[in-house]
Amino acid sequence: MTATMTQREQDAGHPAVAGLPDGVRPWERPAAPYGCGAGGLHPRPTGQDRYTISEVAEHTGLSAHTLRWYERIGLMPHVDRTHTGQRRFTNRDLDWLDLVSKLRLTGMPVADMVRYAELVREGESTFAERERLLTEHREDVRRRIAELRSTLDVLDYKIGIYADARRASGTA
């Protein structure tokens, strides 16, 4: 008997892949939206899969304090540590942080993100609840986008009035 782990066993404890059907890996999916586990604004060092907290902070734009807080509140999965206790983040951790950052940008409350992370760790039996949580949040995002579009229309209208008035008066 060998001690070799299958890819599924290796992936099982990681929130970015845990609970996905066999063979589904978020980093292998075609046509993923920009920034959905696909690099983001801060490119990773090539050929590396172990990062210090300062490297992750630089890569993600998050502070070391925020990264520690994410871990403390259960938003980050278990982060490996060296024999001296230093955190060592992996590319999968960076994928997860990319997702968390996108959820933050959409205005998802931290409590909902922590709940989502808990559901991911619980496994496949939570697919329906995860889908419901994300679907409800998507509707909230769509409502806010509609509000912003309406606000943008008002701004465009007002800018047009001032531009017309400036042109009519002959001022630059």
N, CA, C and O of each residue as an XYZ file, in Angstrom:
688
protein
N       0.839     -1.191      0.000
C       0.000      0.000      0.000
C       0.879      1.248      0.000
O       1.843      1.331      0.761
N       0.548      2.215     -0.852
C       1.364      3.423     -0.944
C       0.724      4.563     -0.168
O      -0.461      4.533      0.165
N       1.543      5.563      0.107
C       1.046      6.733      0.837
C       0.659      7.852     -0.117
O       0.486      8.994      0.307
N       0.523      7.542     -1.386
C       0.183      8.560     -2.369
C      -1.280      8.972     -2.216
O      -2.172      8.135     -2.080
N      -1.498     10.285     -2.243
C      -2.861     10.806     -2.139
C      -3.396     11.102     -3.527
O      -2.651     11.524     -4.412
N      -4.686     10.882     -3.711
C      -5.306     11.270     -4.971
C      -5.458     12.782     -4.988
O      -5.386     13.431     -3.945
N      -5.672     13.354     -6.195
C      -5.877     14.805     -6.301
C      -7.079     15.217     -5.467
O      -7.044     16.258     -4.810
N      -8.155     14.411     -5.482
C      -9.358     14.725     -4.706
C      -9.032     14.785     -3.220
O      -9.511     15.676     -2.518
N      -8.226     13.850     -2.734
C      -7.851     13.866     -1.322
C      -7.017     15.100     -0.999
O      -7.180     15.706      0.060
N      -6.120     15.470     -1.914
C      -5.301     16.652     -1.695
C      -6.157     17.910     -1.676
O      -5.900     18.830     -0.900
N      -7.176     17.950     -2.533
C      -8.035     19.124     -2.649
C      -9.107     19.198     -1.572
O      -9.660     20.271     -1.328
N      -9.409     18.087     -0.929
C     -10.601     17.983     -0.079
C     -10.687     19.039      1.013
O     -11.784     19.506      1.320
N      -9.576     19.425      1.602
C      -9.652     20.379      2.701
C      -9.542     21.827      2.299
O      -9.543     22.701      3.166
N      -9.449     22.112      1.026
C      -9.243     23.494      0.606
C     -10.538     24.121      0.108
O     -11.185     23.565     -0.780
N     -10.934     25.278      0.665
C     -12.210     25.893      0.313
C     -12.398     26.187     -1.171
O     -13.528     26.145     -1.656
N     -11.336     26.480     -1.902
C     -11.502     26.822     -3.309
C     -11.907     25.619     -4.139
O     -12.456     25.791     -5.228
N     -11.651     24.392     -3.657
C     -11.977     23.205     -4.434
C     -12.793     22.188     -3.662
O     -13.396     21.297     -4.261
N     -12.824     22.304     -2.347
C     -13.516     21.309     -1.546
C     -14.986     21.224     -1.930
O     -15.658     22.242     -2.098
N     -15.461     20.025     -2.064
C     -16.876     19.814     -2.330
C     -17.264     19.917     -3.784
O     -18.438     19.736     -4.105
N     -16.339     20.199     -4.678
C     -16.671     20.237     -6.092
C     -16.721     18.807     -6.613
O     -16.019     17.940     -6.092
N     -17.530     18.546     -7.622
C     -17.581     17.199     -8.185
C     -16.211     16.768     -8.696
O     -15.359     17.602     -9.001
N     -16.011     15.448     -8.785
C     -14.733     14.922     -9.270
C     -14.339     15.580    -10.580
O     -15.166     15.753    -11.475
N     -13.074     15.943    -10.682
C     -12.553     16.491    -11.924
C     -12.776     17.979    -12.116
O     -12.223     18.549    -13.057
N     -13.560     18.635    -11.272
C     -13.823     20.063    -11.439
C     -12.842     20.835    -10.565
O     -12.838     20.689     -9.343
N     -12.029     21.640    -11.187
C     -11.071     22.479    -10.487
C     -11.274     23.899    -10.976
O     -11.230     24.130    -12.185
N     -11.495     24.871    -10.082
C     -11.799     26.226    -10.523
C     -10.699     26.846    -11.375
O     -10.995     27.671    -12.239
N      -9.453     26.479    -11.162
C      -8.368     27.065    -11.931
C      -8.244     26.435    -13.313
O      -7.466     26.921    -14.134
N      -8.992     25.361    -13.596
C      -8.951     24.713    -14.897
C     -10.170     25.050    -15.742
O     -10.217     24.687    -16.917
N     -11.139     25.723    -15.184
C     -12.368     26.017    -15.902
C     -12.121     27.071    -16.967
O     -11.495     28.094    -16.688
N     -12.597     26.842    -18.174
C     -12.396     27.844    -19.228
C     -13.285     29.056    -19.007
O     -14.318     28.975    -18.343
N     -12.875     30.160    -19.565
C     -13.667     31.388    -19.595
C     -14.078     31.881    -18.214
O     -15.172     32.418    -18.042
N     -13.200     31.699    -17.229
C     -13.491     32.230    -15.896
C     -13.412     33.741    -15.955
O     -12.562     34.293    -16.653
N     -14.292     34.418    -15.228
C     -14.228     35.882    -15.209
C     -12.867     36.341    -14.714
O     -12.250     35.689    -13.872
N     -12.404     37.471    -15.243
C     -11.132     38.019    -14.808
C     -11.131     38.166    -13.296
O     -12.076     38.691    -12.706
N     -10.065     37.696    -12.685
C      -9.936     37.831    -11.245
C     -10.652     36.748    -10.463
O     -10.755     36.847     -9.241
N     -11.143     35.729    -11.122
C     -11.824     34.632    -10.425
C     -10.852     33.458    -10.345
O     -11.011     32.454    -11.039
N      -9.845     33.603     -9.485
C      -8.850     32.561     -9.350
C      -7.880     32.542    -10.520
O      -7.222     31.528    -10.750
N      -7.776     33.627    -11.258
C      -6.938     33.625    -12.460
C      -5.921     34.747    -12.457
O      -5.752     35.430    -13.468
N      -5.251     34.946    -11.355
C      -4.144     35.894    -11.367
C      -4.458     37.241    -10.761
O      -3.762     37.670     -9.841
N      -5.457     37.909    -11.229
C      -5.817     39.203    -10.678
C      -4.823     40.287    -11.051
O      -4.077     40.139    -12.018
N      -4.804     41.367    -10.299
C      -3.979     42.520    -10.615
C      -2.509     42.326    -10.247
O      -1.642     42.990    -10.815
N      -2.224     41.451     -9.330
C      -0.870     41.273     -8.838
C      -0.357     39.897     -9.277
O      -0.726     38.888     -8.675
N       0.489     39.838    -10.319
C       0.946     38.530    -10.797
C       1.769     37.801     -9.748
O       2.497     38.412     -8.966
N       1.638     36.493     -9.748
C       2.383     35.667     -8.809
C       3.789     35.415     -9.333
O       4.018     35.409    -10.543
N       4.723     35.209     -8.420
C       6.056     34.793     -8.873
C       5.937     33.437     -9.566
O       5.224     32.556     -9.085
N       6.623     33.266    -10.676
C       6.531     32.008    -11.406
C       7.290     30.916    -10.681
O       8.329     31.151    -10.063
N       6.738     29.705    -10.774
C       7.394     28.542    -10.200
C       7.391     28.487     -8.691
O       8.197     27.766     -8.103
N       6.515     29.220     -8.052
C       6.509     29.259     -6.598
C       5.127     28.874     -6.086
O       4.119     29.266     -6.674
N       5.069     28.110     -4.994
C       3.795     27.751     -4.398
C       3.850     27.829     -2.877
O       3.038     27.198     -2.201
N       4.758     28.565     -2.346
C       4.823     28.799     -0.907
C       5.175     30.264     -0.719
O       6.203     30.738     -1.202
N       4.302     30.977     -0.004
C       4.479     32.419      0.141
C       4.430     32.803      1.608
O       3.674     32.228      2.392
N       5.244     33.780      1.965
C       5.190     34.330      3.314
C       4.002     35.283      3.390
O       3.412     35.639      2.370
N       3.665     35.685      4.589
C       2.546     36.606      4.760
C       2.851     37.954      4.098
O       1.947     38.597      3.564
N       4.110     38.385      4.127
C       4.442     39.667      3.482
C       4.335     39.554      1.966
O       3.915     40.506      1.309
N       4.708     38.406      1.396
C       4.553     38.207     -0.052
C       3.075     38.188     -0.441
O       2.694     38.751     -1.468
N       2.250     37.547      0.371
C       0.817     37.505      0.097
C       0.218     38.899      0.237
O      -0.633     39.294     -0.560
N       0.654     39.633      1.233
C       0.168     41.005      1.419
C       0.507     41.847      0.189
O      -0.333     42.602     -0.301
N       1.738     41.716     -0.309
C       2.132     42.469     -1.496
C       1.334     42.019     -2.717
O       0.899     42.845     -3.519
N       1.146     40.711     -2.854
C       0.436     40.158     -4.009
C      -1.035     40.568     -4.031
O      -1.577     40.896     -5.086
N      -1.670     40.550     -2.876
C      -3.121     40.779     -2.811
C      -3.503     42.224     -2.542
O      -4.620     42.641     -2.848
N      -2.584     42.989     -1.973
C      -2.929     44.340     -1.565
C      -3.580     44.378     -0.189
O      -3.952     45.449      0.291
N      -3.722     43.223      0.448
C      -4.266     43.151      1.808
C      -3.115     43.296      2.802
O      -1.983     42.912      2.510
N      -3.404     43.839      3.946
C      -2.359     43.963      4.962
C      -2.149     42.619      5.658
O      -3.031     41.760      5.649
N      -0.980     42.448      6.257
C      -0.708     41.247      7.043
C      -1.720     41.137      8.181
O      -2.158     40.039      8.526
N      -2.085     42.270      8.758
C      -3.084     42.281      9.825
C      -4.413     41.709      9.330
O      -5.039     40.904     10.020
N      -4.845     42.125      8.129
C      -6.100     41.627      7.554
C      -6.006     40.133      7.287
O      -6.955     39.399      7.561
N      -4.882     39.672      6.759
C      -4.716     38.238      6.493
C      -4.797     37.425      7.779
O      -5.414     36.360      7.806
N      -4.179     37.921      8.839
C      -4.261     37.221     10.135
C      -5.696     37.229     10.656
O      -6.172     36.236     11.206
N      -6.380     38.357     10.477
C      -7.771     38.471     10.925
C      -8.654     37.503     10.147
O      -9.491     36.826     10.744
N      -8.485     37.422      8.826
C      -9.249     36.474      8.018
C      -9.070     35.056      8.543
O     -10.032     34.290      8.622
N      -7.851     34.712      8.898
C      -7.584     33.373      9.429
C      -8.264     33.188     10.788
O      -8.863     32.147     11.059
N      -8.164     34.205     11.627
C      -8.728     34.130     12.976
C     -10.248     33.971     12.966
O     -10.792     33.238     13.792
N     -10.950     34.651     12.037
C     -12.417     34.593     12.024
C     -12.956     33.414     11.211
O     -14.168     33.216     11.127
N     -12.052     32.635     10.614
C     -12.491     31.459      9.869
C     -12.755     31.720      8.397
O     -13.332     30.875      7.712
N     -12.343     32.872      7.903
C     -12.549     33.179      6.493
C     -11.472     32.525      5.630
O     -11.721     32.171      4.478
N     -10.298     32.369      6.184
C      -9.204     31.671      5.494
C      -9.177     30.228      5.976
O      -9.431     29.943      7.146
N      -8.863     29.321      5.052
C      -8.691     27.934      5.492
C      -7.442     27.817      6.360
O      -6.719     28.792      6.567
N      -7.212     26.649      6.844
C      -5.991     26.403      7.605
C      -4.795     26.768      6.743
O      -4.649     26.260      5.632
N      -3.950     27.637      7.246
C      -2.745     28.037      6.527
C      -1.581     27.248      7.123
O      -1.362     27.248      8.334
N      -0.841     26.575      6.237
C       0.309     25.805      6.697
C       1.317     26.712      7.380
O       1.360     27.920      7.145
N       2.123     26.097      8.231
C       3.169     26.843      8.934
C       4.479     26.081      8.857
O       4.512     24.855      8.749
N       5.552     26.848      8.916
C       6.876     26.229      8.947
C       7.125     25.688     10.349
O       6.317     25.884     11.256
N       8.249     25.008     10.513
C       8.592     24.471     11.838
C       8.799     25.587     12.855
O       8.741     25.344     14.060
N       9.041     26.819     12.376
C       9.202     27.953     13.293
C       7.900     28.726     13.499
O       7.876     29.729     14.212
N       6.820     28.257     12.874
C       5.515     28.883     13.076
C       5.135     29.945     12.070
O       4.068     30.547     12.187
N       5.989     30.195     11.071
C       5.651     31.201     10.059
C       4.618     30.637      9.090
O       4.702     29.487      8.656
N       3.643     31.478      8.766
C       2.631     31.068      7.802
C       3.266     30.864      6.435
O       4.173     31.595      6.037
N       2.766     29.843      5.716
C       3.179     29.589      4.338
C       1.914     29.393      3.510
O       1.245     28.364      3.602
N       1.608     30.386      2.713
C       0.417     30.361      1.874
C       0.738     29.652      0.560
O       1.880     29.665      0.100
N      -0.280     29.034     -0.040
C      -0.125     28.334     -1.314
C      -0.867     29.085     -2.416
O      -1.585     30.049     -2.148
N      -0.688     28.637     -3.645
C      -1.440     29.224     -4.756
C      -2.939     29.057     -4.533
O      -3.717     29.937     -4.904
N      -3.347     27.969     -3.948
C      -4.776     27.782     -3.651
C      -5.267     28.812     -2.636
O      -6.389     29.308     -2.734
N      -4.424     29.124     -1.673
C      -4.786     30.177     -0.720
C      -4.955     31.506     -1.454
O      -5.871     32.272     -1.153
N      -4.071     31.780     -2.418
C      -4.185     33.010     -3.195
C      -5.459     33.005     -4.037
O      -6.103     34.043     -4.189
N      -5.830     31.840     -4.589
C      -7.100     31.738     -5.327
C      -8.276     32.067     -4.405
O      -9.188     32.802     -4.784
N      -8.242     31.517     -3.202
C      -9.316     31.759     -2.237
C      -9.369     33.249     -1.871
O     -10.449     33.838     -1.822
N      -8.214     33.850     -1.617
C      -8.170     35.271     -1.277
C      -8.663     36.135     -2.431
O      -9.259     37.188     -2.208
N      -8.421     35.700     -3.653
C      -8.931     36.418     -4.817
C     -10.461     36.399     -4.805
O     -11.098     37.424     -5.048
N     -11.044     35.239     -4.525
C     -12.500     35.145     -4.432
C     -13.025     36.025     -3.300
O     -13.997     36.759     -3.482
N     -12.393     35.954     -2.146
C     -12.808     36.763     -0.993
C     -12.751     38.250     -1.349
O     -13.650     39.013     -0.995
N     -11.696     38.652     -2.046
C     -11.576     40.059     -2.447
C     -12.704     40.463     -3.381
O     -13.242     41.565     -3.267
N     -13.064     39.582     -4.304
C     -14.177     39.883     -5.220
C     -15.490     39.989     -4.440
O     -16.305     40.871     -4.713
N     -15.694     39.101     -3.481
C     -16.917     39.161     -2.670
C     -16.954     40.457     -1.865
O     -18.015     41.061     -1.714
N     -15.799     40.889     -1.344
C     -15.739     42.164     -0.615
C     -16.090     43.322     -1.533
O     -16.831     44.223     -1.139
N     -15.562     43.308     -2.765
C     -15.855     44.378     -3.722
C     -17.342     44.464     -4.046
O     -17.860     45.540     -4.347
N     -18.020     43.330     -3.982
C     -19.462     43.337     -4.251
C     -20.263     43.776     -3.040
O     -21.482     43.927     -3.113
N     -19.573     43.982     -1.921
C     -20.272     44.429     -0.719
C     -20.825     43.306      0.140
O     -21.642     43.555      1.027
N     -20.397     42.076     -0.105
C     -20.887     40.975      0.727
C     -20.416     41.182      2.165
O     -19.233     41.428      2.400
N     -21.322     41.084      3.115
C     -20.923     41.222      4.520
C     -19.929     40.129      4.922
O     -20.000     39.004      4.427
N     -19.014     40.465      5.811
C     -18.007     39.512      6.272
C     -18.684     38.281      6.866
O     -18.219     37.162      6.649
N     -19.755     38.463      7.597
C     -20.450     37.320      8.200
C     -20.930     36.343      7.126
O     -20.865     35.130      7.324
N     -21.410     36.857      5.990
C     -21.853     35.983      4.902
C     -20.665     35.272      4.254
O     -20.769     34.111      3.859
N     -19.534     35.978      4.145
C     -18.351     35.338      3.578
C     -17.847     34.226      4.500
O     -17.442     33.163      4.029
N     -17.872     34.467      5.794
C     -17.458     33.443      6.755
C     -18.413     32.252      6.673
O     -17.977     31.102      6.709
N     -19.703     32.524      6.566
C     -20.683     31.442      6.425
C     -20.414     30.634      5.159
O     -20.473     29.404      5.184
N     -20.121     31.313      4.056
C     -19.806     30.628      2.807
C     -18.567     29.734      2.990
O     -18.559     28.588      2.542
N     -17.529     30.256      3.643
C     -16.318     29.465      3.893
C     -16.638     28.236      4.736
O     -16.117     27.150      4.479
N     -17.494     28.406      5.743
C     -17.893     27.265      6.574
C     -18.608     26.211      5.731
O     -18.346     25.015      5.862
N     -19.512     26.668      4.866
C     -20.250     25.748      4.013
C     -19.322     24.990      3.070
O     -19.500     23.793      2.843
N     -18.346     25.683      2.531
C     -17.384     25.028      1.645
C     -16.646     23.939      2.402
O     -16.468     22.835      1.887
N     -16.216     24.239      3.620
C     -15.489     23.245      4.425
C     -16.368     22.052      4.778
O     -15.864     20.945      4.968
N     -17.684     22.269      4.866
C     -18.588     21.169      5.207
C     -18.766     20.183      4.069
O     -19.161     19.041      4.304
N     -18.484     20.597      2.839
C     -18.499     19.650      1.730
C     -19.706     19.745      0.816
O     -20.488     20.696      0.861
N     -19.825     18.708     -0.025
C     -20.812     18.673     -1.104
C     -22.253     18.808     -0.633
O     -23.100     19.305     -1.376
N     -22.537     18.381      0.564
C     -23.919     18.432      1.048
C     -24.432     19.867      1.164
O     -25.629     20.081      1.357
N     -23.534     20.852      1.048
C     -23.938     22.256      1.200
C     -24.041     23.003     -0.121
O     -24.207     24.222     -0.126
N     -23.944     22.290     -1.249
C     -24.028     22.958     -2.552
C     -25.264     23.837     -2.661
O     -25.158     24.983     -3.098
N     -26.415     23.340     -2.282
C     -27.664     24.100     -2.427
C     -27.636     25.365     -1.574
O     -28.065     26.427     -2.026
N     -27.139     25.260     -0.355
C     -27.093     26.438      0.512
C     -26.080     27.463      0.006
O     -26.319     28.668      0.086
N     -24.950     26.983     -0.514
C     -23.961     27.908     -1.096
C     -24.567     28.628     -2.300
O     -24.414     29.839     -2.456
N     -25.251     27.867     -3.139
C     -25.866     28.470     -4.320
C     -26.896     29.522     -3.905
O     -26.955     30.600     -4.496
N     -27.702     29.212     -2.896
C     -28.713     30.151     -2.416
C     -28.057     31.426     -1.889
O     -28.496     32.531     -2.208
N     -27.011     31.272     -1.085
C     -26.323     32.430     -0.512
C     -25.765     33.317     -1.629
O     -25.943     34.535     -1.598
N     -25.097     32.719     -2.607
C     -24.517     33.501     -3.699
C     -25.594     34.095     -4.598
O     -25.440     35.215     -5.085
N     -26.673     33.367     -4.824
C     -27.769     33.875     -5.662
C     -28.425     35.085     -5.013
O     -28.704     36.076     -5.688
N     -28.673     35.014     -3.720
C     -29.263     36.153     -3.011
C     -28.325     37.361     -3.068
O     -28.762     38.494     -3.267
N     -27.046     37.101     -2.892
C     -26.094     38.209     -2.939
C     -26.027     38.804     -4.356
O     -25.940     40.021     -4.519
N     -26.068     37.944     -5.365
C     -26.053     38.442     -6.749
C     -27.237     39.370     -6.994
O     -27.084     40.392     -7.662
N     -28.406     39.037     -6.472
C     -29.577     39.904     -6.641
C     -29.372     41.251     -5.963
O     -29.775     42.288     -6.492
N     -28.749     41.232     -4.802
C     -28.431     42.494     -4.120
C     -27.453     43.322     -4.962
O     -27.615     44.535     -5.094
N     -26.450     42.668     -5.522
C     -25.479     43.370     -6.378
C     -26.189     43.959     -7.594
O     -25.929     45.102     -7.969
N     -27.071     43.198     -8.205
C     -27.812     43.698     -9.373
C     -28.671     44.916     -9.012
O     -28.763     45.861     -9.795
N     -29.296     44.896     -7.836
C     -30.082     46.057     -7.387
C     -29.192     47.287     -7.234
O     -29.557     48.387     -7.650
N     -28.023     47.087     -6.634
C     -27.108     48.212     -6.442
C     -26.558     48.724     -7.764
O     -26.362     49.929     -7.926
N     -26.307     47.827     -8.710
C     -25.855     48.249    -10.039
C     -26.928     49.102    -10.706
O     -26.619     50.128    -11.313
N     -28.195     48.681    -10.596
C     -29.297     49.465    -11.179
C     -29.362     50.850    -10.534
O     -29.575     51.847    -11.224
N     -29.179     50.914     -9.212
C     -29.171     52.207     -8.528
C     -28.013     53.073     -9.022
O     -28.180     54.274     -9.235
N     -26.853     52.470     -9.202
C     -25.695     53.220     -9.687
C     -25.907     53.705    -11.123
O     -25.500     54.813    -11.474
N     -26.541     52.879    -11.946
C     -26.821     53.314    -13.319
C     -27.780     54.509    -13.319
O     -27.610     55.451    -14.093
N     -28.764     54.462    -12.462
C     -29.702     55.570    -12.353
C     -28.983     56.829    -11.880
O     -29.236     57.922    -12.386
N     -28.106     56.674    -10.929
C     -27.322     57.799    -10.430
C     -26.397     58.331    -11.518
O     -26.224     59.542    -11.651
N     -25.807     57.433    -12.291
C     -24.944     57.841    -13.393
C     -25.737     58.620    -14.445
O     -25.231     59.587    -15.015
N     -26.966     58.205    -14.699
C     -27.822     58.942    -15.640
C     -28.040     60.378    -15.171
O     -27.996     61.311    -15.972
N     -28.275     60.551    -13.869
C     -28.466     61.900    -13.319
C     -27.193     62.715    -13.499
O     -27.248     63.873    -13.913
N     -26.041     62.112    -13.187
C     -24.770     62.823    -13.358
C     -24.544     63.204    -14.815
O     -24.148     64.332    -15.108
N     -24.794     62.274    -15.725
C     -24.625     62.565    -17.151
C     -25.536     63.719    -17.574
O     -25.119     64.593    -18.334
N     -26.761     63.721    -17.091
C     -27.716     64.786    -17.422
C     -27.194     66.142    -16.929
O     -27.186     67.122    -17.673
N     -26.764     66.179    -15.675
C     -26.270     67.437    -15.104
C     -24.998     67.901    -15.824
O     -24.851     69.091    -16.101
N     -24.100     67.000    -16.124
C     -22.878     67.356    -16.847
C     -23.237     67.916    -18.216
O     -22.631     68.886    -18.671
N     -24.219     67.312    -18.873
C     -24.673     67.797    -20.176
C     -25.215     69.212    -20.106
O     -24.957     70.024    -20.995
N     -25.963     69.512    -19.057
C     -26.502     70.865    -18.874
C     -25.357     71.869    -18.756
O     -25.376     72.910    -19.413
N     -24.355     71.564    -17.919
C     -23.235     72.486    -17.733
C     -22.394     72.609    -18.997
O     -21.928     73.703    -19.316
N     -22.189     71.517    -19.720
C     -21.420     71.564    -20.963
C     -22.145     72.414    -22.006
O     -21.519     73.212    -22.703
N     -23.478     72.241    -22.113
C     -24.266     73.043    -23.060
C     -24.211     74.523    -22.681
O     -24.036     75.384    -23.543
N     -24.359     74.811    -21.397
C     -24.341     76.196    -20.925
C     -22.966     76.838    -21.194
O     -22.880     77.998    -21.596
N     -21.900     76.065    -20.965
C     -20.553     76.574    -21.198
C     -20.334     76.856    -22.691
O     -19.773     77.888    -23.061
N     -20.788     75.918    -23.546
C     -20.663     76.127    -24.993
C     -21.464     77.326    -25.450
O     -20.989     78.102    -26.278
N     -22.683     77.499    -24.925
C     -23.559     78.605    -25.318
C     -22.958     79.944    -24.899
O     -23.134     80.950    -25.585
N     -22.255     79.953    -23.781
C     -21.677     81.212    -23.318
C     -20.312     81.489    -23.965
O     -19.755     82.575    -23.804
N     -19.776     80.499    -24.699
C     -18.527     80.691    -25.393
C     -17.305     80.548    -24.524
O     -16.203     80.896    -24.949
N     -17.474     80.032    -23.285
C     -16.310     79.820    -22.422
C     -15.755     78.421    -22.678
O     -16.478     77.496    -23.049
N     -14.475     78.304    -22.472
C     -13.820     77.006    -22.710
C     -14.104     76.129    -21.572
O     -13.655     74.983    -21.549
